[in-house]
């Protein structure tokens, strides 16, 4: 059972990241995807803290 998952918030982190850095989907690197996942899961860290 899951209470919260990063993939639930992926879209809400993905779209602002793409707009902020003016990137296209083809331009994304592995580092970009790591940052997006970090943004999507950031609230979980606040909850656990």
ABEGO torsion letter per residue (X at the ends): XBABBAAAAAAAAAAAAAAAAGBBAAABBAAAAAAAAAAAAAAAAAAAX
